[in-house]
Amino acid sequence: MIVVTGATGNVGRPLTRALAEAGEQVTAVSRHAAAVPDGVRHVPADLTEPQGLAAVLEGAKALFLLLSGDLHAPDARPAGVIDLAVASGVRRVVLLSSQGVATRPLGPSRIALRAVEDALQESGLDWAVLRPGGFASNALAWAESVRTHGTVAAPFGGVGVPVVDPADIAEVAAACLLDDRHTGGVYELTGPEVITPRRQAEAIAAALGTPVRFHDLTREEARAAMTRFVPPELADDTLDIIAAPNTAELRISPDVRRVLGRDPRPFSGWVTRNIAAFR
């Protein structure tokens, strides 16, 4: 049995589906009740309280670990999930980390993730670490403004990074969970091209067949919007990257092709599959 945390998110949902289609027994874990594919068990759980996972992990052979906001909760001890996996007899953990662990190691969120990476690598378990860059699905934050006003508003409209399709992350995660050849791998996951927010807006317009205007936000405006949903230090970390990505953050990684044997999906492909959100 394979346990997938964050199972209702942009990565967890396609990963759960892929594992189920591969004939695996899957337990989908998320904070709230949700629909899951036929044959998949769903268990609500909060990763800020790792002991709540004990019953979920009983009998599991592998765990996909996505911590997201749980890293930043008061008194969070995310590495405790690794300890619990060891105690429960789990043999393999695939961790969704962040490219920034390597490219911006001193950011607060990156320090926390690196601690989890280190705990996993020292655990004695079979492991793999995925370090994606920016997600293509972050564009969903523009969906309402595109639907209601035909506008994308974002900072640093002319500055791009090679955003990755969450479906590619999910496929790499599935490979790492199912194939021993990926044990001990640290995979940096990016898309196939550097693409700016302005060009992302153009791709959305092309898929819709209607014009989409682009409005440049100031850094202060963007920070105010982001801190409604994430801690201020995480907002600042993110804005630092998208304002001035460094050479490592602009690099097109070969790791999707190394694992999957094909090039990563372009942003335009993600838009085509998700265009209903913008209509």
N, C-alpha and C positions, 0 to 999 in steps of 0.2 A: 504494500500500500504506500502511496506517495501523498504527502501532505503539502498543500499549496496555500501559503499565507498570502494575504492581499488578493484573494481569488476573484474578487469582483471588479478589479481595476483594469487599467489598460494593458498590463502585461499578464496579470493573473488570469483574466478571463480566457484569452486565447491559449494560454498554457494549459489551463484545466481542460479545455476542449481537446487540445492536441494529445494530452496524456490519455484521456478517456477514449479517444479514437484509436489510440495505439493499443488499447486493450488493458490498460492499467487500472487497478483500483485506486480511486482518487478521493481524498477528503479535502474539500474546499473550506478554507477558514477566512472569515471576514468579520468585521466588527458588527455588522448588521445582517439581518436575514436577507437572502437574495435568491433569485432563480439560478439554478445550475443545470448543466446537461444531464440528460437521463442517465441513471446509474451512478451519479456522483453524490456522495454524502456531503451535506453542508453543515458546518458547526460554527455558530457565532462565538468569537473569542477576542479578547483584548490583549495585545502583545505587551502592554505595559504591566501586565500581571502574568508573567510566564508560567506560573504554576497552573493557571487555567488551561494550559496546553497539555498538561501531563496525560490526561485521558485521551486526548486527540492523537498524541504521538505513540501511544501504546500499540505495538505491532507494526509501526511504520518502518519501511526500509529506507526512505529518503524524504527530505524536506526541502522545499523551496522557500527561502526566507527573504521576505520583503518587509523592511521595518518602517520606512517612510516617516511619518510624523511621530511614530512611537520613539524614535531616537531622542526627541526633544521634550518628551513629557517630564514633569517634575519627578525627581528621584528615579528616572528611568535607568535600568541596567540591562540594555539590550543584549549584552553578551550572555546574560543568564539563559537566554533561549538556547544557546549553544550547549551550555552545561546540561540543560534539561534534555536536549537531544541525545547527548552522550548517555545520560542516566536511563533514558527510555529505550536504548538499544538501536537507535537510528544509525545507519551505516554511512549515509551520504547526505551532505548539505550543499545546496547551490545557493549562494548569497547574491542578491542584487545589491551591488554597491554603487559607486559613482566614479566617473572619469576623474572628477576633481580630487579624489584621494591621491592620485599621482600628479595631477597638474597644478593643484592648489592645496597642498597638504596642510597648510596652517589655518584654513577656514574652520570655524567651529563645527560645522556639520561634517566636514571631512575628517577632522580629528576623531569624532565619535564613530564614524563608519570605519576608519582605519583600526580602531580598537576592536571592533567586531571582526574585521578581517583577520587581525592577529589572533584573536581568541579561536577563530575557526581553524586557522592554519596550525595552531598548536594543540588542537583538540584530540588528535589521533584519528579523526574521522576522514573518510574520503571527502574531498571538497572540490568545488570550482567557484571562482569569483567572477561575476559579470560587472563590468564598469562601463555603463552606457554614458554617452554625452547627453545633450538636450533631446527631449522627446518630440517627435512630430506631433503627438497628441496634445502638446501644450497649446496648439492652435485652437483647440476647443474653447479656450477662454475667450476667443473672439466670436464664437458662434452667435450669441445673442445680438451683438452689435451688427454683425453681418445680416442677420435675419431682419432686424428692425430698422437699421439705418444704412445698410450697405457700406459699412465702414469697418476697417481694422485699425485699431489704435494701439501702438506699441512704441517703446523707446528704441533708439539706435537703429532706425529703419534700414540703414545702408550697411550694417555690420552683420555678417553671417557666421554660422557654424554648421557643421555637417550633422543635422538632426537625424535621429534614428527612428525608424518605424517600430512601435512597440511589438508588432507582430514578429519582427525579426528577433527582438530580445526574447520573446516567448519561444520561438523555435530553437534558438541557441540554448535556452534554459532546458527545454525538453531533451535536447541532445546530451547535455551535461548530466541530466538526471538518469538517462537511460543507457549511456555508453561509457564504459570504463576508460576509453581512450582519452577522455577529457578530464580525468582526475588530476588535480593539481594545476589545472589551467587557470590563468588570469586573462580574461578576454575583454579588450576595449572595444566597445560596439558603437559604430557611427553609421550614418547614411553614406551614400555614394558621392555626395557633392556638398560644398559649402553653399548655403542658401540663406539669404537675408529675409527679415520679416517683410520687407516690401515685395520681394519676389514670391514669398509664401502667399501674400494677399493676391498677387497676380494669378497664382495657381488656383486659388479658390475661385476667383472671378472666372477663369477659363472653364473650370468644371461646372460652375453655375450657369455660364452663358450670359451673365449680367455683370455690369461694372461693379467693382468694389474699390472704394476710395481708401487711401492710406493716410492716417493721421499720426504724426510723430509726437509721442509723449515726452515730456521732460523726465529726467531721472527721478525727480521729486514726485511727480504725478504717478509714475510707475511704482515707486516704492510705497506710496500711500495705498494704491490698489492692492499690491501684493501682501502687505502686512495685515490685510483683512483676513487672510487665509493661512499665512505662514509666519513663524517668528521673525522679528526684525533682522536678526543676524543672518538668517537664511536668505531673506530678501536681499540684503546687502551683498552676500556672497554671490548670489545669482546675477545681480545687476553688474557686479564687477566683471564677471565672465562675459556677459553678453555685450558689455560696453567695449571691452578690449580683450578679446580672446587671444591667448598666447599661441606660440607656434604649435605646441602639442595639442591644443584644443581645436586647431584648424586642420590637423592631420586627418586624412581619410584612412581609417584603420582597415587592415586586411582580415580582421578576425572573423567577421560574419562569413566571408568566403572560406576561410580556413575551416570553420566548423560545419557550414551548411553546403559548401561546394557551389555556391552561386553568389552573385553580387547582392549587396543590400538593396532593399526597395527604395525608390526615390520618394521625395515628399509628395509629388504629384500622384503617386499610386495610393498613398495614405489618404489624400484628399478625395480621390475617386471613390474609395471604399466607404468614406465617412461623410459624403457630401450631404446626406439627408439632415445632418445636424445643422447645416448652414442655410437650409431652405426656409 
